[in-house]
Amino acid sequence: MSNAEAVEKLRASLGTKVQAVGEFRGETTVRIDLSAVQEAAKLLKEIGYRTLLDLTSVDHLGEEPRFEIVYHFFAAASGELLRLKGRVTGEEPTAPSLAGVYATANWQEREAFDMMGIRFAGHPDLRRILMWEGYPFFPLRKDFPLEGKDSDAGEMAFSRRAPLEGGPFVTRPAAESGEREPRAHPAEELPEETL
């Protein structure tokens, strides 16, 4: 089945919950109301999009709704890739889980929860996958500083701010990093506590 046929089936099934359809360089993107994502996923699976390649999230800091979830579905028989996008908002953003439809969504949703703080209603085991339980922050949000934040979870785990030395996103390099970063500005005197 082609993406055009899949989009028509989505429109027929979801009606106004299909908000927009776009095509760019042969890739089809369907923007939907996330309240209908489970229904959309079930339909896509029935018509041949049997693989959920990826589920990721985007932080649009300063916009409302702030968070966007992006799903990539693949139909092996036709070689078609279809992208669904939807926005979610709130202090604790929540979207329906696809773990009951696609098994791969289990780990992908856990990663989106762990790094971005998006909860997935109906997920069978929504807990952190990269950071330790009890870590109070979400590192991929745009308001999370590059050097990190101090945290302390008693004897279980802790983190300290990382000095910004080296790496592609550094605006104030360490003294010896000039060779590795040709774009770097001359090192300034760093305060004692950052060394």
N, CA, C and O atoms as a DFTB+ gen file, in Angstrom:
780 C
 N C O
     1  1       0.840      -1.183       0.000
     2  2       0.000       0.000       0.000
     3  2       0.884       1.244       0.000
     4  3       1.901       1.294       0.692
     5  1       0.497       2.222      -0.763
     6  2       1.277       3.463      -0.848
     7  2       0.917       4.392       0.313
     8  3      -0.107       4.226       0.976
     9  1       1.790       5.369       0.533
    10  2       1.515       6.361       1.578
    11  2       0.241       7.139       1.284
    12  3      -0.515       7.453       2.203
    13  1      -0.007       7.455       0.016
    14  2      -1.215       8.206      -0.348
    15  2      -2.467       7.421       0.043
    16  3      -3.423       7.992       0.565
    17  1      -2.459       6.110      -0.212
    18  2      -3.603       5.276       0.176
    19  2      -3.722       5.194       1.697
    20  3      -4.829       5.213       2.235
    21  1      -2.586       5.101       2.391
    22  2      -2.599       5.044       3.856
    23  2      -3.161       6.336       4.435
    24  3      -3.935       6.304       5.392
    25  1      -2.777       7.463       3.863
    26  2      -3.284       8.761       4.344
    27  2      -4.796       8.840       4.141
    28  3      -5.513       9.330       5.013
    29  1      -5.280       8.364       3.005
    30  2      -6.734       8.384       2.767
    31  2      -7.466       7.516       3.779
    32  3      -8.539       7.891       4.251
    33  1      -6.901       6.359       4.120
    34  2      -7.519       5.497       5.124
    35  2      -7.500       6.169       6.501
    36  3      -8.469       6.076       7.255
    37  1      -6.396       6.842       6.823
    38  2      -6.333       7.572       8.089
    39  2      -7.383       8.677       8.133
    40  3      -8.063       8.853       9.143
    41  1      -7.512       9.412       7.049
    42  2      -8.518      10.483       7.000
    43  2      -9.930       9.923       7.149
    44  3     -10.755      10.495       7.862
    45  1     -10.207       8.808       6.479
    46  2     -11.536       8.203       6.555
    47  2     -11.832       7.700       7.964
    48  3     -12.964       7.795       8.438
    49  1     -10.819       7.168       8.626
    50  2     -11.020       6.594       9.952
    51  2     -11.006       7.640      11.064
    52  3     -11.806       7.564      11.997
    53  1     -10.094       8.621      10.972
    54  2      -9.898       9.580      12.064
    55  2     -10.615      10.903      11.855
    56  3     -10.787      11.664      12.808
    57  1     -11.033      11.193      10.641
    58  2     -11.751      12.438      10.361
    59  2     -10.918      13.666      10.670
    60  3      -9.809      13.813      10.156
    61  1     -11.444      14.550      11.506
    62  2     -10.780      15.824      11.801
    63  2      -9.571      15.673      12.713
    64  3      -8.853      16.646      12.945
    65  1      -9.332      14.478      13.233
    66  2      -8.138      14.272      14.065
    67  2      -6.875      14.226      13.212
    68  3      -5.766      14.314      13.738
    69  1      -7.040      14.089      11.895
    70  2      -5.921      14.281      10.972
    71  2      -5.884      15.777      10.691
    72  3      -6.760      16.310      10.010
    73  1      -4.870      16.449      11.216
    74  2      -4.825      17.907      11.156
    75  2      -4.158      18.437       9.898
    76  3      -4.559      19.480       9.381
    77  1      -3.152      17.740       9.399
    78  2      -2.437      18.204       8.203
    79  2      -1.639      17.055       7.614
    80  3      -1.262      16.116       8.315
    81  1      -1.389      17.147       6.315
    82  2      -0.569      16.157       5.617
    83  2       0.443      16.922       4.784
    84  3       0.098      17.870       4.079
    85  1       1.689      16.500       4.872
    86  2       2.733      17.157       4.094
    87  2       3.605      16.140       3.392
    88  3       3.744      14.999       3.834
    89  1       4.187      16.574       2.294
    90  2       5.080      15.723       1.516
    91  2       6.348      16.530       1.260
    92  3       6.285      17.677       0.818
    93  1       7.494      15.926       1.540
    94  2       8.760      16.601       1.286
    95  2       9.783      15.553       0.879
    96  3      10.080      14.632       1.641
    97  1      10.317      15.699      -0.323
    98  2      11.338      14.800      -0.859
    99  2      10.919      13.337      -0.746
   100  3      11.719      12.479      -0.374
   101  1       9.687      13.071      -1.064
   102  2       9.198      11.703      -1.070
   103  2       8.800      11.148       0.278
   104  3       8.409       9.985       0.376
   105  1       8.893      11.956       1.321
   106  2       8.502      11.507       2.655
   107  2       7.179      12.143       3.032
   108  3       6.969      13.339       2.834
   109  1       6.286      11.323       3.580
   110  2       4.963      11.799       3.952
   111  2       4.880      11.967       5.465
   112  3       5.256      11.075       6.224
   113  1       4.382      13.123       5.888
   114  2       4.184      13.408       7.306
   115  2       2.722      13.729       7.527
   116  3       2.135      14.544       6.816
   117  1       2.140      13.077       8.525
   118  2       0.747      13.306       8.889
   119  2       0.725      13.855      10.309
   120  3       1.177      13.197      11.246
   121  1       0.194      15.068      10.459
   122  2       0.043      15.657      11.792
   123  2      -1.343      15.268      12.299
   124  3      -2.354      15.515      11.641
   125  1      -1.369      14.643      13.506
   126  2      -2.634      14.191      14.062
   127  2      -2.813      14.689      15.496
   128  3      -1.864      15.127      16.146
   129  1      -4.040      14.610      15.961
   130  2      -4.350      14.834      17.368
   131  2      -3.891      13.573      18.094
   132  3      -4.317      12.472      17.748
   133  1      -3.027      13.721      19.097
   134  2      -2.449      12.548      19.744
   135  2      -3.470      11.685      20.474
   136  3      -3.169      10.539      20.809
   137  1      -4.655      12.195      20.726
   138  2      -5.678      11.356      21.351
   139  2      -6.068      10.199      20.435
   140  3      -6.645       9.215      20.897
   141  1      -5.761      10.304      19.152
   142  2      -6.108       9.271      18.171
   143  2      -4.908       8.447      17.727
   144  3      -5.015       7.694      16.759
   145  1      -3.776       8.564      18.399
   146  2      -2.568       7.891      17.914
   147  2      -2.677       6.370      18.014
   148  3      -2.152       5.671      17.148
   149  1      -3.337       5.841      19.033
   150  2      -3.490       4.389      19.122
   151  2      -4.342       3.856      17.972
   152  3      -4.004       2.844      17.358
   153  1      -5.431       4.533      17.690
   154  2      -6.293       4.129      16.581
   155  2      -5.529       4.200      15.259
   156  3      -5.638       3.303      14.424
   157  1      -4.756       5.269      15.075
   158  2      -3.959       5.421      13.856
   159  2      -2.921       4.313      13.739
   160  3      -2.724       3.756      12.659
   161  1      -2.255       3.991      14.851
   162  2      -1.225       2.953      14.832
   163  2      -1.824       1.588      14.508
   164  3      -1.242       0.824      13.737
   165  1      -2.967       1.279      15.084
   166  2      -3.627      -0.005      14.799
   167  2      -4.000      -0.099      13.322
   168  3      -3.806      -1.138      12.690
   169  1      -4.532       0.984      12.781
   170  2      -4.895       1.001      11.361
   171  2      -3.662       0.823      10.483
   172  3      -3.680       0.033       9.538
   173  1      -2.593       1.551      10.790
   174  2      -1.367       1.437       9.995
   175  2      -0.807       0.019      10.043
   176  3      -0.338      -0.498       9.029
   177  1      -0.855      -0.605      11.202
   178  2      -0.357      -1.975      11.316
   179  2      -1.194      -2.933      10.472
   180  3      -0.655      -3.832       9.825
   181  1      -2.502      -2.739      10.481
   182  2      -3.400      -3.591       9.683
   183  2      -3.143      -3.476       8.187
   184  3      -3.270      -4.458       7.455
   185  1      -2.781      -2.281       7.732
   186  2      -2.628      -2.073       6.288
   187  2      -1.182      -2.253       5.804
   188  3      -0.867      -1.935       4.658
   189  1      -0.309      -2.760       6.679
   190  2       1.026      -3.121       6.219
   191  2       2.193      -2.389       6.839
   192  3       3.340      -2.756       6.582
   193  1       1.954      -1.374       7.641
   194  2       3.049      -0.656       8.312
   195  2       3.324      -1.393       9.623
   196  3       2.920      -0.951      10.698
   197  1       4.011      -2.513       9.509
   198  2       4.162      -3.423      10.642
   199  2       5.334      -3.082      11.560
   200  3       5.511      -3.720      12.597
   201  1       6.127      -2.093      11.191
   202  2       7.304      -1.752      11.986
   203  2       7.227      -0.302      12.459
   204  3       7.050       0.615      11.657
   205  1       7.361      -0.110      13.753
   206  2       7.538       1.229      14.311
   207  2       9.051       1.414      14.425
   208  3       9.683       0.927      15.363
   209  1       9.617       2.127      13.454
   210  2      11.072       2.297      13.416
   211  2      11.578       3.152      14.565
   212  3      12.602       2.846      15.176
   213  1      10.860       4.220      14.851
   214  2      11.369       5.169      15.835
   215  2      10.230       5.972      16.423
   216  3       9.232       6.257      15.761
   217  1      10.401       6.320      17.658
   218  2       9.499       7.234      18.355
   219  2      10.422       8.212      19.066
   220  3      11.261       7.805      19.870
   221  1      10.274       9.458      18.783
   222  2      11.140      10.448      19.406
   223  2      10.320      11.671      19.776
   224  3       9.134      11.756      19.455
   225  1      10.953      12.609      20.446
   226  2      10.234      13.809      20.873
   227  2      11.080      15.045      20.612
   228  3      12.306      14.982      20.529
   229  1      10.391      16.164      20.485
   230  2      11.032      17.448      20.211
   231  2      10.509      18.452      21.223
   232  3       9.312      18.496      21.504
   233  1      11.410      19.256      21.770
   234  2      11.041      20.309      22.712
   235  2      11.015      21.635      21.949
   236  3      12.055      22.115      21.499
   237  1       9.836      22.219      21.805
   238  2       9.686      23.525      21.164
   239  2       9.539      24.566      22.267
   240  3       8.484      25.184      22.410
   241  1      10.596      24.756      23.040
   242  2      10.583      25.682      24.173
   243  2      10.123      27.065      23.720
   244  3      10.636      27.606      22.740
   245  1       9.167      27.626      24.426
   246  2       8.643      28.943      24.087
   247  2       7.366      28.882      23.275
   248  3       6.706      29.905      23.093
   249  1       6.999      27.702      22.780
   250  2       5.754      27.529      22.024
   251  2       4.783      26.708      22.853
   252  3       5.187      25.992      23.769
   253  1       3.520      26.812      22.534
   254  2       2.501      25.970      23.148
   255  2       1.681      25.340      22.053
   256  3       1.254      26.065      21.154
   257  1       1.432      24.079      22.058
   258  2       1.986      23.090      22.972
   259  2       3.492      22.943      22.786
   260  3       4.015      23.055      21.677
   261  1       4.174      22.689      23.897
   262  2       5.633      22.697      23.907
   263  2       6.251      21.460      23.271
   264  3       7.231      21.579      22.536
   265  1       5.712      20.295      23.530
   266  2       6.364      19.056      23.110
   267  2       5.678      18.430      21.904
   268  3       4.460      18.510      21.741
   269  1       6.491      17.808      21.073
   270  2       5.989      17.119      19.892
   271  2       6.530      15.691      19.915
   272  3       7.704      15.467      20.212
   273  1       5.670      14.740      19.601
   274  2       6.093      13.345      19.503
   275  2       6.054      12.965      18.026
   276  3       5.092      13.263      17.318
   277  1       7.116      12.302      17.576
   278  2       7.252      11.923      16.168
   279  2       7.394      10.399      16.089
   280  3       8.260       9.808      16.736
   281  1       6.529       9.778      15.286
   282  2       6.519       8.334      15.094
   283  2       6.877       8.040      13.640
   284  3       6.345       8.681      12.733
   285  1       7.776       7.073      13.407
   286  2       8.146       6.653      12.052
   287  2       7.702       5.205      11.855
   288  3       8.183       4.303      12.541
   289  1       6.792       4.990      10.921
   290  2       6.273       3.659      10.602
   291  2       6.819       3.223       9.249
   292  3       7.009       4.043       8.351
   293  1       7.072       1.915       9.113
   294  2       7.650       1.386       7.877
   295  2       6.841       0.197       7.400
   296  3       6.486      -0.683       8.184
   297  1       6.548       0.177       6.094
   298  2       5.890      -0.950       5.445
   299  2       6.927      -1.660       4.593
   300  3       7.325      -1.147       3.547
   301  1       7.366      -2.823       5.022
   302  2       8.433      -3.542       4.317
   303  2       8.003      -3.970       2.914
   304  3       8.810      -3.933       1.986
   305  1       6.758      -4.371       2.751
   306  2       6.299      -4.856       1.444
   307  2       6.395      -3.786       0.359
   308  3       6.748      -4.084      -0.782
   309  1       6.081      -2.548       0.713
   310  2       6.101      -1.469      -0.279
   311  2       7.337      -0.576      -0.155
   312  3       7.615       0.232      -1.040
   313  1       8.079      -0.727       0.951
   314  2       9.238       0.121       1.182
   315  2       8.870       1.547       1.559
   316  3       9.701       2.447       1.447
   317  1       7.630       1.769       2.007
   318  2       7.141       3.116       2.344
   319  2       7.416       3.452       3.805
   320  3       7.283       2.606       4.689
   321  1       7.797       4.693       4.037
   322  2       7.996       5.234       5.378
   323  2       6.944       6.316       5.592
   324  3       6.794       7.213       4.763
   325  1       6.224       6.234       6.691
   326  2       5.182       7.209       7.010
   327  2       5.453       7.779       8.389
   328  3       5.702       7.036       9.338
   329  1       5.406       9.080       8.498
   330  2       5.686       9.769       9.751
   331  2       4.394      10.353      10.312
   332  3       3.642      11.014       9.596
   333  1       4.139      10.105      11.605
   334  2       3.037      10.758      12.315
   335  2       3.644      11.705      13.325
   336  3       4.646      11.389      13.967
   337  1       3.023      12.885      13.465
   338  2       3.475      13.869      14.448
   339  2       2.269      14.378      15.216
   340  3       1.170      14.507      14.678
   341  1       2.502      14.660      16.478
   342  2       1.450      15.259      17.287
   343  2       2.064      16.019      18.443
   344  3       3.147      15.681      18.919
   345  1       1.365      17.047      18.889
   346  2       1.862      17.885      19.977
   347  2       1.172      17.541      21.288
   348  3       0.006      17.146      21.310
   349  1       1.916      17.698      22.385
   350  2       1.402      17.440      23.730
   351  2       1.886      18.560      24.641
   352  3       2.991      19.074      24.468
   353  1       1.063      18.934      25.605
   354  2       1.374      20.074      26.444
   355  2       1.162      19.732      27.906
   356  3       0.744      18.625      28.244
   357  1       1.452      20.683      28.759
   358  2       1.190      20.540      30.183
   359  2       2.456      20.430      30.999
   360  3       3.544      20.213      30.465
   361  1       2.298      20.585      32.321
   362  2       3.428      20.440      33.240
   363  2       3.955      19.007      33.214
   364  3       5.163      18.780      33.276
   365  1       3.044      18.051      33.122
   366  2       3.413      16.648      32.957
   367  2       2.789      16.158      31.657
   368  3       1.726      15.538      31.678
   369  1       3.442      16.429      30.516
   370  2       2.853      16.058      29.226
   371  2       2.614      14.555      29.138
   372  3       3.462      13.750      29.521
   373  1       1.436      14.196      28.623
   374  2       1.048      12.790      28.557
   375  2       0.433      12.481      27.202
   376  3      -0.357      13.259      26.668
   377  1       0.813      11.324      26.653
   378  2       0.267      10.842      25.384
   379  2      -0.108       9.378      25.563
   380  3       0.420       8.719      26.458
   381  1      -1.006       8.852      24.735
   382  2      -1.342       7.436      24.819
   383  2      -0.143       6.559      24.429
   384  3       0.633       6.913      23.542
   385  1      -0.007       5.428      25.094
   386  2       1.080       4.499      24.804
   387  2       0.746       3.626      23.598
   388  3      -0.402       3.230      23.395
   389  1       1.776       3.336      22.801
   390  2       1.621       2.400      21.685
   391  2       2.242       1.040      21.994
   392  3       2.343       0.189      21.110
   393  1       2.658       0.832      23.244
   394  2       3.324      -0.422      23.612
   395  2       2.426      -1.633      23.395
   396  3       2.933      -2.729      23.151
   397  1       1.115      -1.469      23.475
   398  2       0.197      -2.568      23.232
   399  2       0.001      -2.869      21.753
   400  3      -0.530      -3.923      21.401
   401  1       0.418      -1.964      20.893
   402  2       0.266      -2.145      19.442
   403  2       1.590      -2.581      18.821
   404  3       1.627      -3.530      18.037
   405  1       2.665      -1.900      19.165
   406  2       4.007      -2.210      18.677
   407  2       4.903      -2.463      19.890
   408  3       5.064      -1.579      20.732
   409  1       5.480      -3.643      19.986
   410  2       6.330      -3.988      21.126
   411  2       7.533      -3.050      21.254
   412  3       7.982      -2.770      22.365
   413  1       8.052      -2.568      20.136
   414  2       9.221      -1.684      20.188
   415  2       8.912      -0.354      20.870
   416  3       9.824       0.327      21.339
   417  1       7.645       0.017      20.928
   418  2       7.280       1.286      21.574
   419  2       7.603       1.255      23.063
   420  3       7.790       2.308      23.674
   421  1       7.672       0.071      23.653
   422  2       7.949      -0.028      25.079
   423  2       9.234       0.720      25.439
   424  3       9.209       1.620      26.278
   425  1      10.338       0.361      24.822
   426  2      11.622       0.986      25.138
   427  2      11.697       2.413      24.595
   428  3      12.280       3.287      25.236
   429  1      11.124       2.649      23.444
   430  2      11.181       3.996      22.871
   431  2      10.414       4.994      23.730
   432  3      10.862       6.127      23.909
   433  1       9.276       4.595      24.255
   434  2       8.514       5.483      25.141
   435  2       9.234       5.684      26.466
   436  3       9.188       6.771      27.041
   437  1       9.889       4.653      26.946
   438  2      10.660       4.814      28.186
   439  2      11.793       5.828      28.001
   440  3      12.079       6.619      28.900
   441  1      12.430       5.797      26.837
   442  2      13.503       6.757      26.572
   443  2      12.949       8.183      26.478
   444  3      13.540       9.116      27.020
   445  1      11.816       8.349      25.791
   446  2      11.207       9.686      25.690
   447  2      10.782      10.193      27.058
   448  3      10.888      11.387      27.338
   449  1      10.304       9.297      27.909
   450  2       9.949       9.688      29.277
   451  2      11.200      10.087      30.046
   452  3      11.219      11.125      30.707
   453  1      12.238       9.273      29.965
   454  2      13.459       9.496      30.730
   455  2      14.171      10.782      30.336
   456  3      14.622      11.532      31.202
   457  1      14.275      11.039      29.051
   458  2      15.053      12.183      28.585
   459  2      14.240      13.467      28.449
   460  3      14.788      14.559      28.606
   461  1      12.927      13.354      28.156
   462  2      12.120      14.539      27.884
   463  2      10.999      14.751      28.905
   464  3      10.447      15.847      28.997
   465  1      10.663      13.717      29.665
   466  2       9.624      13.857      30.681
   467  2       8.212      13.674      30.161
   468  3       7.258      14.062      30.835
   469  1       8.054      13.098      28.987
   470  2       6.719      12.847      28.432
   471  2       6.238      11.503      28.965
   472  3       6.914      10.485      28.815
   473  1       5.078      11.512      29.579
   474  2       4.490      10.277      30.117
   475  2       3.612       9.627      29.046
   476  3       3.055      10.307      28.185
   477  1       3.502       8.303      29.116
   478  2       2.690       7.558      28.161
   479  2       1.644       6.762      28.926
   480  3       1.953       5.770      29.586
   481  1       0.400       7.216      28.822
   482  2      -0.710       6.591      29.544
   483  2      -0.929       5.173      29.031
   484  3      -1.037       4.952      27.825
   485  1      -0.993       4.220      29.948
   486  2      -1.211       2.836      29.572
   487  2       0.066       2.054      29.326
   488  3       0.006       0.882      28.954
   489  1       1.217       2.674      29.525
   490  2       2.484       1.970      29.332
   491  2       2.642       0.933      30.439
   492  3       2.368       1.242      31.599
   493  1       3.082      -0.306      30.115
   494  2       3.146      -1.358      31.127
   495  2       4.266      -1.198      32.156
   496  3       4.186      -1.782      33.237
   497  1       5.305      -0.423      31.848
   498  2       6.450      -0.325      32.760
   499  2       7.183       0.996      32.546
   500  3       8.358       0.996      32.180
   501  1       6.515       2.104      32.766
   502  2       7.117       3.413      32.483
   503  2       8.046       3.820      33.622
   504  3       7.620       4.400      34.622
   505  1       9.308       3.505      33.445
   506  2      10.335       3.916      34.401
   507  2      11.571       4.328      33.611
   508  3      11.672       4.075      32.411
   509  1      12.499       4.960      34.298
   510  2      13.686       5.482      33.632
   511  2      14.497       4.347      33.027
   512  3      14.535       3.232      33.547
   513  1      15.148       4.669      31.906
   514  2      15.912       3.652      31.196
   515  2      17.390       4.042      31.077
   516  3      18.244       3.163      30.965
   517  1      17.705       5.330      31.098
   518  2      19.089       5.801      30.981
   519  2      19.576       6.469      32.266
   520  3      20.720       6.272      32.676
   521  1      18.726       7.243      32.887
   522  2      19.073       7.895      34.154
   523  2      18.556       7.022      35.298
   524  3      17.694       6.167      35.091
   525  1      19.082       7.236      36.498
   526  2      18.666       6.420      37.624
   527  2      17.291       6.862      38.146
   528  3      16.892       8.016      37.993
   529  1      16.585       5.918      38.760
   530  2      15.285       6.236      39.358
   531  2      15.499       7.316      40.415
   532  3      16.449       7.262      41.195
   533  1      14.627       8.262      40.423
   534  2      14.747       9.353      41.374
   535  2      15.488      10.562      40.827
   536  3      15.517      11.605      41.481
   537  1      16.091      10.453      39.644
   538  2      16.760      11.612      39.050
   539  2      15.692      12.642      38.726
   540  3      14.736      12.331      38.016
   541  1      15.832      13.868      39.234
   542  2      14.719      14.819      39.167
   543  2      14.608      15.628      37.877
   544  3      13.690      16.438      37.755
   545  1      15.506      15.442      36.912
   546  2      15.513      16.302      35.732
   547  2      15.327      15.490      34.446
   548  3      15.374      14.260      34.456
   549  1      15.114      16.212      33.340
   550  2      14.953      15.591      32.027
   551  2      15.987      16.217      31.095
   552  3      15.768      17.323      30.600
   553  1      17.111      15.540      30.843
   554  2      18.281      16.132      30.196
   555  2      18.120      16.603      28.759
   556  3      18.930      17.417      28.317
   557  1      17.132      16.149      28.004
   558  2      17.014      16.606      26.616
   559  2      16.079      17.803      26.454
   560  3      15.878      18.275      25.335
   561  1      15.514      18.292      27.529
   562  2      14.703      19.506      27.425
   563  2      15.625      20.684      27.152
   564  3      16.756      20.729      27.637
   565  1      15.137      21.624      26.381
   566  2      15.979      22.750      25.982
   567  2      16.359      23.660      27.146
   568  3      17.338      24.399      27.049
   569  1      15.615      23.621      28.230
   570  2      15.964      24.462      29.369
   571  2      16.931      23.765      30.339
   572  3      17.233      24.312      31.399
   573  1      17.412      22.581      29.994
   574  2      18.400      21.861      30.787
   575  2      19.781      22.334      30.346
   576  3      20.101      22.246      29.161
   577  1      20.614      22.837      31.271
   578  2      21.916      23.384      30.853
   579  2      22.875      22.306      30.356
   580  3      22.834      21.164      30.814
   581  1      23.742      22.683      29.410
   582  2      24.699      21.740      28.835
   583  2      25.606      21.113      29.880
   584  3      25.955      19.937      29.771
   585  1      25.989      21.876      30.884
   586  2      26.891      21.335      31.890
   587  2      26.175      20.441      32.892
   588  3      26.824      19.819      33.734
   589  1      24.853      20.365      32.817
   590  2      24.085      19.531      33.726
   591  2      23.661      20.294      34.965
   592  3      23.870      21.504      35.063
   593  1      23.073      19.592      35.900
   594  2      22.627      20.175      37.168
   595  2      23.075      19.266      38.290
   596  3      23.145      18.047      38.132
   597  1      23.377      19.868      39.417
   598  2      23.726      19.077      40.589
   599  2      22.493      18.327      41.056
   600  3      21.387      18.866      41.040
   601  1      22.682      17.089      41.468
   602  2      21.591      16.324      42.053
   603  2      22.182      15.356      43.060
   604  3      23.350      14.980      42.962
   605  1      21.389      14.963      44.010
   606  2      21.840      14.042      45.034
   607  2      20.682      13.138      45.402
   608  3      19.629      13.611      45.829
   609  1      20.869      11.860      45.242
   610  2      19.845      10.878      45.604
   611  2      20.386      10.010      46.736
   612  3      20.294       8.784      46.691
   613  1      20.951      10.661      47.750
   614  2      21.482       9.929      48.898
   615  2      22.652       9.057      48.500
   616  3      23.523       9.475      47.737
   617  1      22.666       7.841      49.022
   618  2      23.763       6.921      48.722
   619  2      23.607       6.250      47.365
   620  3      24.524       5.574      46.898
   621  1      22.440       6.431      46.723
   622  2      22.180       5.739      45.473
   623  2      22.945       6.344      44.298
   624  3      23.604       5.613      43.557
   625  1      22.873       7.647      44.115
   626  2      23.513       8.273      42.959
   627  2      23.626       9.769      43.191
   628  3      22.939      10.334      44.042
   629  1      24.496      10.398      42.425
   630  2      24.641      11.851      42.472
   631  2      25.182      12.311      41.136
   632  3      25.674      11.508      40.343
   633  1      25.090      13.588      40.895
   634  2      25.727      14.166      39.722
   635  2      26.205      15.561      40.081
   636  3      25.619      16.242      40.922
   637  1      27.270      15.966      39.431
   638  2      27.790      17.322      39.607
   639  2      27.846      17.964      38.232
   640  3      27.890      17.272      37.215
   641  1      27.844      19.268      38.207
   642  2      27.976      19.976      36.941
   643  2      29.307      19.620      36.302
   644  3      30.333      19.524      36.976
   645  1      29.273      19.426      34.992
   646  2      30.488      19.080      34.260
   647  2      31.160      20.358      33.766
   648  3      30.484      21.242      33.242
   649  1      32.475      20.470      33.924
   650  2      33.139      21.639      33.351
   651  2      33.035      21.586      31.832
   652  3      33.139      20.516      31.232
   653  1      32.832      22.722      31.226
   654  2      32.664      22.763      29.769
   655  2      34.029      22.798      29.092
   656  3      34.496      23.852      28.661
   657  1      34.655      21.640      29.007
   658  2      35.949      21.528      28.346
   659  2      35.815      20.587      27.163
   660  3      35.358      19.455      27.318
   661  1      36.207      21.041      25.989
   662  2      36.135      20.206      24.804
   663  2      34.698      20.026      24.338
   664  3      33.768      20.547      24.953
   665  1      34.526      19.302      23.274
   666  2      33.187      19.033      22.768
   667  2      32.730      20.063      21.769
   668  3      33.248      21.180      21.754
   669  1      31.766      19.713      20.930
   670  2      31.356      20.586      19.838
   671  2      30.483      21.769      20.250
   672  3      30.304      22.694      19.458
   673  1      29.935      21.765      21.468
   674  2      29.000      22.815      21.848
   675  2      29.594      23.806      22.838
   676  3      28.872      24.596      23.445
   677  1      30.890      23.761      22.995
   678  2      31.549      24.592      23.993
   679  2      31.723      26.010      23.484
   680  3      32.180      26.219      22.360
   681  1      31.364      26.976      24.299
   682  2      31.560      28.368      23.922
   683  2      32.775      28.961      24.620
   684  3      33.280      30.004      24.207
   685  1      33.245      28.307      25.671
   686  2      34.418      28.781      26.391
   687  2      35.340      27.583      26.627
   688  3      35.215      26.911      27.650
   689  1      36.264      27.302      25.703
   690  2      37.078      26.082      25.792
   691  2      38.145      26.168      26.872
   692  3      38.502      27.254      27.329
   693  1      38.643      25.019      27.267
   694  2      39.770      24.952      28.188
   695  2      41.030      25.370      27.433
   696  3      41.041      25.421      26.203
   697  1      42.073      25.664      28.172
   698  2      43.303      26.196      27.579
   699  2      43.907      25.260      26.538
   700  3      44.391      25.726      25.507
   701  1      43.890      23.946      26.784
   702  2      44.550      23.020      25.868
   703  2      43.643      22.501      24.758
   704  3      44.073      21.639      23.992
   705  1      42.435      22.975      24.637
   706  2      41.528      22.412      23.638
   707  2      41.586      23.145      22.295
   708  3      40.852      22.777      21.378
   709  1      42.420      24.152      22.148
   710  2      42.490      24.927      20.917
   711  2      42.821      24.098      19.692
   712  3      42.296      24.363      18.610
   713  1      43.684      23.098      19.840
   714  2      44.042      22.249      18.713
   715  2      42.863      21.417      18.239
   716  3      42.695      21.198      17.040
   717  1      42.050      20.956      19.173
   718  2      40.925      20.096      18.808
   719  2      39.738      20.887      18.288
   720  3      38.884      20.339      17.592
   721  1      39.676      22.157      18.615
   722  2      38.526      22.971      18.222
   723  2      38.991      24.212      17.477
   724  3      39.248      25.249      18.089
   725  1      39.099      24.110      16.170
   726  2      39.606      25.250      15.407
   727  2      38.690      26.466      15.497
   728  3      39.135      27.585      15.243
   729  1      37.401      26.269      15.858
   730  2      36.482      27.397      15.968
   731  2      36.554      28.068      17.331
   732  3      35.901      29.088      17.553
   733  1      37.343      27.506      18.248
   734  2      37.346      27.963      19.628
   735  2      37.967      29.344      19.763
   736  3      38.864      29.726      19.010
   737  1      37.470      30.066      20.729
   738  2      38.043      31.354      21.103
   739  2      39.157      31.104      22.103
   740  3      39.187      30.043      22.728
   741  1      40.065      32.039      22.271
   742  2      41.128      31.846      23.266
   743  2      40.530      31.591      24.650
   744  3      39.512      32.171      25.027
   745  1      41.192      30.711      25.386
   746  2      40.699      30.356      26.718
   747  2      40.772      31.560      27.638
   748  3      41.732      32.331      27.608
   749  1      39.754      31.705      28.446
   750  2      39.737      32.747      29.470
   751  2      40.102      32.089      30.790
   752  3      40.116      30.862      30.895
   753  1      40.391      32.881      31.771
   754  2      40.649      32.340      33.099
   755  2      39.361      31.759      33.635
   756  3      38.350      32.458      33.710
   757  1      39.380      30.478      34.014
   758  2      38.194      29.840      34.543
   759  2      38.184      29.972      36.068
   760  3      39.231      29.872      36.709
   761  1      37.022      30.192      36.638
   762  2      36.939      30.226      38.106
   763  2      37.415      28.914      38.687
   764  3      37.270      27.871      38.049
   765  1      37.976      28.940      39.876
   766  2      38.571      27.771      40.515
   767  2      37.574      26.614      40.645
   768  3      37.951      25.456      40.464
   769  1      36.305      26.912      40.957
   770  2      35.324      25.836      41.193
   771  2      34.965      25.065      39.933
   772  3      34.393      23.980      40.043
   773  1      35.269      25.568      38.745
   774  2      34.931      24.833      37.525
   775  2      36.038      23.915      37.071
   776  3      35.831      23.113      36.161
   777  1      37.205      24.005      37.674
   778  2      38.338      23.170      37.254
   779  2      38.288      21.797      37.868
   780  3      39.168      20.975      37.614
